[in-house]
Amino acid sequence: MFYYLLKYVLLGPLLRLVFRPRIEGLEHVPASGSAIVAGNHLSFSDHFLMPAILKRRITFLAKAEYFTGPGIKGRLTAAFFRSAGQIPVDRSGRNAGQAAIREGLGVLRKGELLGIYPEGTRSHDGRLYKGKVGVAVMALKAGVPVIPCAMIGTFEAQPPGKVIPNVHPVVIRFGRPLDFSRYAGLENEKAVLRAVTDEIMYAILSLSEQEYVDQYAAVVKAEQAAAKGERERKFPRAPLS
């Protein structure tokens, strides 16, 4: 109930007013049955914009940190995500990927839409990064189509670190469903999973027209953070007098 209250009364109208989203290809999202909507991830707002414009309910796998924050703010954030039907996934540890796949398959078995960002994290610079193969595992195991989706303009509307979004037009573009039934039973083949994931990422790239980086976003973020720390160690800022 709270999901639809957010969608139609509390949050949905506000998001439409602020972002003025233009929707393209909505007819590619099936009216019923299980499917995965796989999109790029440019902004915190992505979590709310796509559910606001879809006619059907969609469940995202959200990082567990949204549910475990400290203090009143943390409790309110956790309550919000739970009420909106989002599923926490712990991204740390060796079994993190398997936990996400297990939760995602549970959503698909119920005949629902599952939203996923194959990059695994938000893009920190607006580029599209290499996809992780979990989306391919779920698509093959569940035998469901994958609808590619491109969020365009959300990075400019709410870049990383910005709490209050800018008033900026946004385009949400859906592509034709991708059918991977030809790979049925091959969900344990690494080469197949990589090929399926790359096909999904290419479809997203074609819709978004972003610059593509053939590296994992998390790896690039870590490398840049390490390089920044090294520069600061070598050249510390002089104290203000």
HELIX and SHEET records of a PDB file:
HELIX    1   1 PHE A    2  LEU A    5  1                                   4    
HELIX    2   2 LEU A    6  LEU A   10  3                                   5    
HELIX    3   3 GLY A   12  PHE A   19  1                                   8    
HELIX    4   4 LEU A   26  HIS A   28  5                                   3    
HELIX    5   5 ASP A   46  ILE A   53  1                                   8    
HELIX    6   6 ALA A   64  PHE A   67  5                                   4    
HELIX    7   7 GLY A   71  SER A   83  1                                  13    
HELIX    8   8 ALA A   96  ARG A  109  1                                  14    
HELIX    9   9 GLY A  134  ALA A  142  1                                   9    
HELIX   10  10 THR A  154  ALA A  157  1                                   4    
HELIX   11  11 SER A  181  TYR A  183  5                                   3    
HELIX   12  12 LYS A  190  SER A  208  1                                  19    
HELIX   13  13 ALA A  217  LYS A  234  1                                  18    
SHEET    1   A 7 ARG A  22  GLU A  24  0                                        
SHEET    2   A 7 VAL A 171  PHE A 174  1                                        
SHEET    3   A 7 VAL A 146  ILE A 152 -1                                        
SHEET    4   A 7 ALA A  35  GLY A  39  1                                        
SHEET    5   A 7 LEU A 113  ILE A 116  1                                        
SHEET    6   A 7 ILE A  58  LYS A  63  1                                        
SHEET    7   A 7 ILE A  87  VAL A  89  1                                        
SHEET    1   B 2 LEU A 128  TYR A 129  0                                        
SHEET    2   B 2 TYR A 212  VAL A 213  1                                        
END                                                                             
